[in-house]
Amino acid sequence: MPYKTALRGQVNLGAAAFDLTAEVPCYDRVALAGSNSSPLSFTDAISSLLEPTGLSLELPGDFPGLWFDQHALQITVSTGGVSLSGTSAAEWKNPFGILKGLTLHNFQLEYSSTNRTLSFVVGAEYGSLRPRGQLLFDGGKLRVAVVTLDEINLGSILAKSLGIVWGPLNALILRGRDEARPVRLYYCDGPGYSGYAEGFRVDQAVVEIADHRAEIALAVAAGTASLRGSLDGDIDLGFLRISAPDYSRSGPEISVDDKERALTLDAGITFLGERFGTVKVAARPPTADGYELRGEIHSQVDILVFQNPHFTFTWSKAKGFHVENWPIPDFPLDLNFPELLNKLPIGSDCDPFVREMFKESIKTRFDLRARIEPGPGSGLRFSLSGQYRLLVDSDEVVTVPLPLNLIVLLKPDRCSFAALASAVQDAIQGAATALVQQLVDPRFPERTAKCFRGVLVPQFTAAATELIVCRGWSAPAPVPGPAPGPPTSAGSDPSGDTTPDRYTAELKGTGMTCQQAAGLIAGAYPALGPAALITLFRRQFPETVGTPLLMLWALDRAGVARERASGAFLSMVPDVKAAAFSAALRTVHPHPIVEQAVKQLQRSQASGLQAAGHLKAAFPTLTTTQIGYLLVVHFPQTVPDARALGTALRGTGVDDRQLRTAISDLFPLLPPAEVEAVVMRPRI
């Protein structure tokens, strides 16, 4: 039968003694195990073990004095070496004086002389979080203090450990790469060690950017925090692709913009199939009314007929892709001027114009502004406005603002600059009759006379004049004047060209409200900023911009972004009531969820009456004016006037007072008697 040998002995480490015992078969190697017979400090225990190996214990100055109570430190002595394990209840606040806000406690020592490893497993407190951590030694020197977390708010790290605020980025949630690789918050003293980089860092962190996974790391060097990383692939929206700066397979690179406190993607941009080179795209966590991505596309060369495309875009999951203002100057498309004139309806029998009456060098060029929004079926919707110029021998004859927005839709499978150019040309051709009608509008005789004076061949002027007069248009003076220059941006113009005030007065003379005319005015004079537009609107349309709702509505129709419109309006109208302004802002810029519901109703081709009922049921807190605004703006085919709006709103169960308020708010030119007629109209 096998024999067992009982051994008993004592080991001294520093000033403490360990009582050891062992029972082993006679043929096994001896291993003695025991614990300290009196309290022992960590420094004394480890220094005595390291000294024979030629190593020394190196601890930071703020490291706590760790003591192990009697029998709290376990030791094993064998021919292979010595191992120690035990727990000390000390605390270490703000480790290394760097990891501020972090407290380590319950130090669980592990030491083996066999492979010369020394470490602690520690508990931790970081605000309300209770992560687990480690202390790693390189020989006898403490090199790394680290805690791991499944997820954490970036703002918590910035505030607790760094004392800084990064605005919108505070809301960014950092998550671990996977279960085996959680977020690491640590400090490494000296050069990188055992997979940890030098200094304060937070790594193995993953965030979501535009529904794409990105890995980032937060580092601090010389008192400055930086955040860097990369996406794991391209952000591909179909018509827009955000790639690595060199268009390689890796995704865009990530850093932080210190001014805007937004993530910045250093990326290569591809829009409508064309590469635009490296740009910086701002990224931020999604908010109710903000963007998730914002970038500036700027081409140094022309792309087909588009001169140096240059615009700023935004994208969010809630609102989709948006461009407020893409200037498209000098878009070429020559209209058949004589043919279009002959197609215009006239009240009497007149002979047709012939081509020989007009100079052969007549050209038309369109200075457009495009507003881009999400279109049906994941496509794009381009709303075009601006002006067109009639030129003869490169000399400008007359400039005319476009009469209305031209709508161009690009399907997802046709998102290219070539398809866009073709679609814009088709849209202009479809509106060509209306465009030429503006040139001969009898309400603007000076414009008509100036146009014919510039385009008629002199020897046919008399014959052409007879045809012009027959049609009731304004004929040119017998002696043609000099060709006019382009329209100015403001003020009076003695040459007679249209200016913002004159053009605005013309639009008002046709019966337009400011809301109807705003897009045409901004398109014709894109250089006018929000303050200039507000001044112009208040001067020319006092009746239809007299409330915050009406002014913000007009600015929105002019394509002015919410923030710019709000800032300009509040600075120029300091006495506006906060409640009235807030109500107007919510009406003109509703919550993205409401906007999504409206788009779904439009896609389903719901009538105004059906849309009103759905919106009231889905969003019971919306006011009658807010629902009415959505109907007037987004369902104009079935809600073209106050009576139709009254019928639709009645279907939602509003009372007379609510209906009267909504009709008065949305139709400021309607006389009180007609408002009452709408309110008192029999219910359906």
BELGI-V876859 format. One record per residue. N is the residue number from 1. OMEGA is omega in whole degrees, 0 to 359 (NA if undefined). NEAR is the number of other C-alpha atoms within 8 Angstrom. Layout:
n=N omega=OMEGA near=NEAR
n=N omega=OMEGA near=NEAR
//
This chain:
n=1 omega=183 near=2
n=2 omega=177 near=5
n=3 omega=172 near=6
n=4 omega=180 near=8
n=5 omega=177 near=9
n=6 omega=180 near=8
n=7 omega=176 near=8
n=8 omega=179 near=9
n=9 omega=182 near=7
n=10 omega=176 near=8
n=11 omega=177 near=8
n=12 omega=172 near=8
n=13 omega=184 near=11
n=14 omega=182 near=8
n=15 omega=184 near=7
n=16 omega=179 near=11
n=17 omega=175 near=12
n=18 omega=175 near=13
n=19 omega=186 near=12
n=20 omega=174 near=12
n=21 omega=175 near=11
n=22 omega=171 near=12
n=23 omega=184 near=8
n=24 omega=172 near=11
n=25 omega=187 near=9
n=26 omega=182 near=8
n=27 omega=179 near=4
n=28 omega=172 near=6
n=29 omega=184 near=7
n=30 omega=172 near=8
n=31 omega=182 near=10
n=32 omega=180 near=12
n=33 omega=179 near=11
n=34 omega=182 near=11
n=35 omega=183 near=13
n=36 omega=182 near=15
n=37 omega=177 near=10
n=38 omega=180 near=9
n=39 omega=185 near=11
n=40 omega=178 near=13
n=41 omega=178 near=10
n=42 omega=182 near=10
n=43 omega=180 near=9
n=44 omega=184 near=11
n=45 omega=186 near=11
n=46 omega=180 near=9
n=47 omega=180 near=10
n=48 omega=180 near=10
n=49 omega=182 near=10
n=50 omega=187 near=12
n=51 omega=180 near=9
n=52 omega=181 near=7
n=53 omega=181 near=6
n=54 omega=179 near=6
n=55 omega=176 near=9
n=56 omega=181 near=10
n=57 omega=178 near=10
n=58 omega=181 near=7
n=59 omega=176 near=7
n=60 omega=186 near=7
n=61 omega=183 near=5
n=62 omega=181 near=8
n=63 omega=184 near=9
n=64 omega=174 near=7
n=65 omega=182 near=8
n=66 omega=177 near=10
n=67 omega=177 near=10
n=68 omega=179 near=14
n=69 omega=179 near=10
n=70 omega=180 near=11
n=71 omega=179 near=11
n=72 omega=182 near=11
n=73 omega=182 near=13
n=74 omega=181 near=12
n=75 omega=174 near=12
n=76 omega=180 near=11
n=77 omega=179 near=11
n=78 omega=178 near=10
n=79 omega=179 near=7
n=80 omega=180 near=6
n=81 omega=184 near=9
n=82 omega=173 near=11
n=83 omega=180 near=12
n=84 omega=171 near=12
n=85 omega=181 near=11
n=86 omega=185 near=11
n=87 omega=175 near=11
n=88 omega=185 near=12
n=89 omega=181 near=8
n=90 omega=177 near=11
n=91 omega=175 near=9
n=92 omega=181 near=11
n=93 omega=178 near=9
n=94 omega=185 near=11
n=95 omega=181 near=14
n=96 omega=187 near=10
n=97 omega=185 near=7
n=98 omega=184 near=9
n=99 omega=184 near=12
n=100 omega=182 near=11
n=101 omega=182 near=10
n=102 omega=176 near=13
n=103 omega=177 near=12
n=104 omega=180 near=14
n=105 omega=181 near=11
n=106 omega=183 near=11
n=107 omega=180 near=13
n=108 omega=186 near=11
n=109 omega=170 near=12
n=110 omega=179 near=13
n=111 omega=175 near=11
n=112 omega=178 near=12
n=113 omega=182 near=10
n=114 omega=179 near=9
n=115 omega=175 near=5
n=116 omega=177 near=8
n=117 omega=179 near=12
n=118 omega=181 near=13
n=119 omega=173 near=11
n=120 omega=161 near=11
n=121 omega=186 near=12
n=122 omega=166 near=13
n=123 omega=184 near=12
n=124 omega=172 near=13
n=125 omega=179 near=11
n=126 omega=189 near=10
n=127 omega=179 near=7
n=128 omega=182 near=5
n=129 omega=179 near=6
n=130 omega=182 near=8
n=131 omega=171 near=11
n=132 omega=183 near=11
n=133 omega=179 near=13
n=134 omega=167 near=12
n=135 omega=183 near=13
n=136 omega=180 near=11
n=137 omega=171 near=12
n=138 omega=191 near=9
n=139 omega=178 near=9
n=140 omega=184 near=11
n=141 omega=176 near=10
n=142 omega=185 near=12
n=143 omega=190 near=12
n=144 omega=166 near=14
n=145 omega=186 near=12
n=146 omega=169 near=11
n=147 omega=181 near=12
n=148 omega=183 near=11
n=149 omega=175 near=12
n=150 omega=176 near=9
n=151 omega=180 near=10
n=152 omega=176 near=10
n=153 omega=181 near=11
n=154 omega=180 near=12
n=155 omega=178 near=12
n=156 omega=179 near=9
n=157 omega=182 near=10
n=158 omega=183 near=13
n=159 omega=187 near=10
n=160 omega=188 near=10
n=161 omega=187 near=11
n=162 omega=179 near=8
n=163 omega=180 near=7
n=164 omega=180 near=6
n=165 omega=179 near=8
n=166 omega=173 near=10
n=167 omega=183 near=6
n=168 omega=181 near=10
n=169 omega=177 near=13
n=170 omega=183 near=12
n=171 omega=184 near=9
n=172 omega=179 near=11
n=173 omega=177 near=9
n=174 omega=179 near=12
n=175 omega=179 near=12
n=176 omega=181 near=14
n=177 omega=176 near=12
n=178 omega=183 near=6
n=179 omega=182 near=7
n=180 omega=183 near=5
n=181 omega=180 near=8
n=182 omega=175 near=15
n=183 omega=178 near=16
n=184 omega=172 near=13
n=185 omega=188 near=12
n=186 omega=169 near=12
n=187 omega=177 near=14
n=188 omega=182 near=15
n=189 omega=180 near=9
n=190 omega=182 near=7
n=191 omega=180 near=7
n=192 omega=185 near=9
n=193 omega=172 near=10
n=194 omega=178 near=4
n=195 omega=178 near=5
n=196 omega=180 near=8
n=197 omega=183 near=9
n=198 omega=172 near=11
n=199 omega=179 near=11
n=200 omega=179 near=13
n=201 omega=166 near=13
n=202 omega=184 near=12
n=203 omega=187 near=10
n=204 omega=182 near=13
n=205 omega=180 near=15
n=206 omega=176 near=12
n=207 omega=176 near=12
n=208 omega=176 near=8
n=209 omega=180 near=11
n=210 omega=179 near=9
n=211 omega=178 near=5
n=212 omega=183 near=10
n=213 omega=178 near=10
n=214 omega=177 near=12
n=215 omega=183 near=13
n=216 omega=176 near=14
n=217 omega=177 near=12
n=218 omega=181 near=11
n=219 omega=177 near=11
n=220 omega=178 near=11
n=221 omega=180 near=8
n=222 omega=177 near=4
n=223 omega=181 near=5
n=224 omega=179 near=6
n=225 omega=176 near=8
n=226 omega=180 near=9
n=227 omega=183 near=11
n=228 omega=179 near=11
n=229 omega=178 near=11
n=230 omega=173 near=12
n=231 omega=182 near=14
n=232 omega=177 near=10
n=233 omega=180 near=10
n=234 omega=166 near=13
n=235 omega=186 near=10
n=236 omega=178 near=8
n=237 omega=182 near=6
n=238 omega=178 near=7
n=239 omega=180 near=12
n=240 omega=177 near=11
n=241 omega=178 near=12
n=242 omega=189 near=12
n=243 omega=171 near=18
n=244 omega=182 near=15
n=245 omega=180 near=13
n=246 omega=179 near=8
n=247 omega=178 near=9
n=248 omega=183 near=8
n=249 omega=177 near=8
n=250 omega=184 near=12
n=251 omega=178 near=13
n=252 omega=179 near=16
n=253 omega=188 near=13
n=254 omega=171 near=14
n=255 omega=181 near=12
n=256 omega=174 near=11
n=257 omega=185 near=10
n=258 omega=182 near=6
n=259 omega=184 near=4
n=260 omega=184 near=5
n=261 omega=177 near=11
n=262 omega=172 near=13
n=263 omega=178 near=12
n=264 omega=176 near=12
n=265 omega=171 near=12
n=266 omega=194 near=14
n=267 omega=167 near=16
n=268 omega=186 near=16
n=269 omega=171 near=14
n=270 omega=181 near=14
n=271 omega=182 near=11
n=272 omega=175 near=9
n=273 omega=182 near=10
n=274 omega=177 near=8
n=275 omega=182 near=8
n=276 omega=179 near=11
n=277 omega=186 near=8
n=278 omega=177 near=10
n=279 omega=174 near=12
n=280 omega=181 near=10
n=281 omega=178 near=12
n=282 omega=179 near=13
n=283 omega=179 near=13
n=284 omega=178 near=12
n=285 omega=181 near=10
n=286 omega=176 near=9
n=287 omega=185 near=7
n=288 omega=186 near=7
n=289 omega=184 near=6
n=290 omega=180 near=7
n=291 omega=170 near=12
n=292 omega=177 near=16
n=293 omega=175 near=12
n=294 omega=181 near=12
n=295 omega=180 near=11
n=296 omega=177 near=11
n=297 omega=182 near=12
n=298 omega=179 near=9
n=299 omega=177 near=9
n=300 omega=182 near=6
n=301 omega=175 near=7
n=302 omega=174 near=10
n=303 omega=187 near=9
n=304 omega=182 near=7
n=305 omega=182 near=8
n=306 omega=184 near=10
n=307 omega=175 near=11
n=308 omega=181 near=10
n=309 omega=185 near=15
n=310 omega=179 near=10
n=311 omega=177 near=11
n=312 omega=179 near=12
n=313 omega=171 near=12
n=314 omega=176 near=13
n=315 omega=170 near=12
n=316 omega=180 near=13
n=317 omega=182 near=8
n=318 omega=188 near=8
n=319 omega=181 near=9
n=320 omega=185 near=10
n=321 omega=181 near=11
n=322 omega=168 near=12
n=323 omega=182 near=13
n=324 omega=187 near=12
n=325 omega=173 near=11
n=326 omega=178 near=12
n=327 omega=177 near=11
n=328 omega=185 near=12
n=329 omega=168 near=9
n=330 omega=177 near=9
n=331 omega=188 near=11
n=332 omega=170 near=8
n=333 omega=182 near=9
n=334 omega=177 near=8
n=335 omega=175 near=9
n=336 omega=190 near=6
n=337 omega=181 near=7
n=338 omega=181 near=10
n=339 omega=181 near=8
n=340 omega=177 near=12
n=341 omega=181 near=10
n=342 omega=180 near=8
n=343 omega=182 near=7
n=344 omega=179 near=8
n=345 omega=178 near=4
n=346 omega=185 near=6
n=347 omega=181 near=5
n=348 omega=178 near=6
n=349 omega=179 near=5
n=350 omega=176 near=7
n=351 omega=179 near=5
n=352 omega=170 near=6
n=353 omega=174 near=11
n=354 omega=186 near=7
n=355 omega=183 near=6
n=356 omega=180 near=7
n=357 omega=187 near=11
n=358 omega=180 near=11
n=359 omega=184 near=10
n=360 omega=186 near=4
n=361 omega=178 near=7
n=362 omega=177 near=12
n=363 omega=173 near=11
n=364 omega=178 near=12
n=365 omega=187 near=13
n=366 omega=174 near=13
n=367 omega=190 near=13
n=368 omega=169 near=15
n=369 omega=182 near=13
n=370 omega=170 near=14
n=371 omega=186 near=13
n=372 omega=178 near=13
n=373 omega=175 near=11
n=374 omega=178 near=11
n=375 omega=181 near=10
n=376 omega=176 near=9
n=377 omega=179 near=6
n=378 omega=176 near=8
n=379 omega=181 near=12
n=380 omega=177 near=13
n=381 omega=178 near=13
n=382 omega=173 near=12
n=383 omega=185 near=11
n=384 omega=174 near=12
n=385 omega=179 near=15
n=386 omega=183 near=16
n=387 omega=173 near=13
n=388 omega=185 near=13
n=389 omega=174 near=13
n=390 omega=184 near=12
n=391 omega=174 near=14
n=392 omega=182 near=13
n=393 omega=178 near=6
n=394 omega=176 near=6
n=395 omega=183 near=7
n=396 omega=180 near=13
n=397 omega=182 near=15
n=398 omega=177 near=13
n=399 omega=185 near=13
n=400 omega=175 near=9
n=401 omega=177 near=11
n=402 omega=186 near=13
n=403 omega=181 near=8
n=404 omega=178 near=6
n=405 omega=173 near=10
n=406 omega=184 near=11
n=407 omega=177 near=9
n=408 omega=178 near=11
n=409 omega=174 near=10
n=410 omega=177 near=13
n=411 omega=183 near=11
n=412 omega=182 near=11
n=413 omega=179 near=4
n=414 omega=181 near=7
n=415 omega=177 near=14
n=416 omega=178 near=11
n=417 omega=178 near=11
n=418 omega=179 near=7
n=419 omega=179 near=10
n=420 omega=179 near=10
n=421 omega=179 near=9
n=422 omega=181 near=8
n=423 omega=178 near=11
n=424 omega=178 near=9
n=425 omega=178 near=9
n=426 omega=180 near=8
n=427 omega=179 near=11
n=428 omega=178 near=9
n=429 omega=179 near=8
n=430 omega=180 near=7
n=431 omega=187 near=9
n=432 omega=180 near=10
n=433 omega=179 near=10
n=434 omega=179 near=8
n=435 omega=180 near=10
n=436 omega=177 near=11
n=437 omega=179 near=10
n=438 omega=182 near=9
n=439 omega=184 near=10
n=440 omega=179 near=12
n=441 omega=183 near=10
n=442 omega=178 near=9
n=443 omega=181 near=4
n=444 omega=186 near=9
n=445 omega=181 near=11
n=446 omega=180 near=8
n=447 omega=182 near=10
n=448 omega=181 near=16
n=449 omega=180 near=12
n=450 omega=180 near=11
n=451 omega=183 near=11
n=452 omega=179 near=10
n=453 omega=183 near=11
n=454 omega=189 near=10
n=455 omega=183 near=11
n=456 omega=172 near=12
n=457 omega=188 near=10
n=458 omega=185 near=5
n=459 omega=178 near=5
n=460 omega=185 near=10
n=461 omega=183 near=10
n=462 omega=181 near=7
n=463 omega=179 near=7
n=464 omega=180 near=11
n=465 omega=178 near=10
n=466 omega=180 near=8
n=467 omega=179 near=12
n=468 omega=180 near=11
n=469 omega=179 near=10
n=470 omega=181 near=9
n=471 omega=179 near=10
n=472 omega=180 near=7
n=473 omega=182 near=12
n=474 omega=181 near=12
n=475 omega=178 near=10
n=476 omega=175 near=11
n=477 omega=183 near=7
n=478 omega=181 near=4
n=479 omega=182 near=4
n=480 omega=179 near=8
n=481 omega=180 near=5
n=482 omega=178 near=4
n=483 omega=182 near=8
n=484 omega=174 near=9
n=485 omega=180 near=7
n=486 omega=181 near=8
n=487 omega=177 near=8
n=488 omega=185 near=10
n=489 omega=182 near=9
n=490 omega=173 near=7
n=491 omega=181 near=8
n=492 omega=182 near=6
n=493 omega=184 near=9
n=494 omega=180 near=5
n=495 omega=178 near=5
n=496 omega=179 near=6
n=497 omega=181 near=13
n=498 omega=174 near=10
n=499 omega=180 near=13
n=500 omega=181 near=13
n=501 omega=181 near=11
n=502 omega=180 near=8
n=503 omega=178 near=10
n=504 omega=178 near=11
n=505 omega=178 near=9
n=506 omega=180 near=9
n=507 omega=179 near=10
n=508 omega=179 near=13
n=509 omega=177 near=7
n=510 omega=180 near=6
n=511 omega=181 near=6
n=512 omega=167 near=10
n=513 omega=179 near=9
n=514 omega=181 near=12
n=515 omega=179 near=12
n=516 omega=185 near=9
n=517 omega=190 near=12
n=518 omega=180 near=12
n=519 omega=178 near=13
n=520 omega=181 near=15
n=521 omega=181 near=13
n=522 omega=178 near=13
n=523 omega=180 near=15
n=524 omega=183 near=11
n=525 omega=185 near=10
n=526 omega=181 near=9
n=527 omega=181 near=5
n=528 omega=176 near=10
n=529 omega=182 near=7
n=530 omega=180 near=11
n=531 omega=179 near=10
n=532 omega=178 near=8
n=533 omega=179 near=11
n=534 omega=179 near=11
n=535 omega=179 near=8
n=536 omega=180 near=11
n=537 omega=182 near=11
n=538 omega=181 near=10
n=539 omega=187 near=7
n=540 omega=184 near=10
n=541 omega=183 near=12
n=542 omega=183 near=9
n=543 omega=186 near=7
n=544 omega=171 near=12
n=545 omega=187 near=14
n=546 omega=178 near=9
n=547 omega=177 near=6
n=548 omega=180 near=11
n=549 omega=184 near=15
n=550 omega=180 near=13
n=551 omega=179 near=12
n=552 omega=177 near=13
n=553 omega=180 near=10
n=554 omega=180 near=13
n=555 omega=177 near=14
n=556 omega=177 near=12
n=557 omega=178 near=11
n=558 omega=177 near=12
n=559 omega=180 near=11
n=560 omega=181 near=11
n=561 omega=185 near=8
n=562 omega=185 near=8
n=563 omega=181 near=6
n=564 omega=179 near=9
n=565 omega=181 near=13
n=566 omega=182 near=9
n=567 omega=181 near=8
n=568 omega=183 near=10
n=569 omega=182 near=10
n=570 omega=179 near=9
n=571 omega=183 near=7
n=572 omega=179 near=7
n=573 omega=188 near=7
n=574 omega=184 near=6
n=575 omega=181 near=4
n=576 omega=180 near=9
n=577 omega=184 near=6
n=578 omega=182 near=6
n=579 omega=180 near=6
n=580 omega=180 near=10
n=581 omega=180 near=11
n=582 omega=179 near=8
n=583 omega=179 near=9
n=584 omega=181 near=11
n=585 omega=179 near=11
n=586 omega=181 near=10
n=587 omega=184 near=11
n=588 omega=180 near=11
n=589 omega=183 near=7
n=590 omega=180 near=9
n=591 omega=180 near=9
n=592 omega=179 near=10
n=593 omega=177 near=7
n=594 omega=179 near=9
n=595 omega=178 near=9
n=596 omega=179 near=10
n=597 omega=179 near=9
n=598 omega=180 near=11
n=599 omega=178 near=8
n=600 omega=178 near=8
n=601 omega=177 near=10
n=602 omega=180 near=10
n=603 omega=179 near=8
n=604 omega=180 near=6
n=605 omega=177 near=6
n=606 omega=175 near=9
n=607 omega=178 near=8
n=608 omega=179 near=12
n=609 omega=178 near=10
n=610 omega=180 near=9
n=611 omega=180 near=12
n=612 omega=180 near=15
n=613 omega=180 near=10
n=614 omega=182 near=8
n=615 omega=179 near=11
n=616 omega=180 near=11
n=617 omega=183 near=7
n=618 omega=184 near=6
n=619 omega=186 near=8
n=620 omega=181 near=7
n=621 omega=177 near=4
n=622 omega=178 near=8
n=623 omega=178 near=6
n=624 omega=178 near=11
n=625 omega=180 near=13
n=626 omega=177 near=10
n=627 omega=179 near=13
n=628 omega=178 near=13
n=629 omega=180 near=11
n=630 omega=180 near=10
n=631 omega=183 near=14
n=632 omega=185 near=12
n=633 omega=190 near=7
n=634 omega=180 near=8
n=635 omega=186 near=13
n=636 omega=181 near=9
n=637 omega=182 near=5
n=638 omega=175 near=8
n=639 omega=186 near=13
n=640 omega=186 near=10
n=641 omega=184 near=7
n=642 omega=181 near=10
n=643 omega=178 near=7
n=644 omega=178 near=10
n=645 omega=179 near=15
n=646 omega=179 near=12
n=647 omega=181 near=11
n=648 omega=181 near=13
n=649 omega=177 near=15
n=650 omega=180 near=11
n=651 omega=178 near=11
n=652 omega=177 near=9
n=653 omega=181 near=6
n=654 omega=177 near=10
n=655 omega=184 near=7
n=656 omega=182 near=8
n=657 omega=180 near=6
n=658 omega=180 near=10
n=659 omega=180 near=14
n=660 omega=179 near=11
n=661 omega=182 near=9
n=662 omega=180 near=11
n=663 omega=179 near=13
n=664 omega=180 near=10
n=665 omega=190 near=10
n=666 omega=179 near=10
n=667 omega=188 near=8
n=668 omega=181 near=8
n=669 omega=182 near=6
n=670 omega=180 near=8
n=671 omega=180 near=6
n=672 omega=181 near=6
n=673 omega=179 near=6
n=674 omega=174 near=8
n=675 omega=179 near=12
n=676 omega=179 near=9
n=677 omega=177 near=8
n=678 omega=182 near=10
n=679 omega=185 near=10
n=680 omega=179 near=7
n=681 omega=183 near=6
n=682 omega=179 near=4
n=683 omega=179 near=5
n=684 omega=NA near=4
//
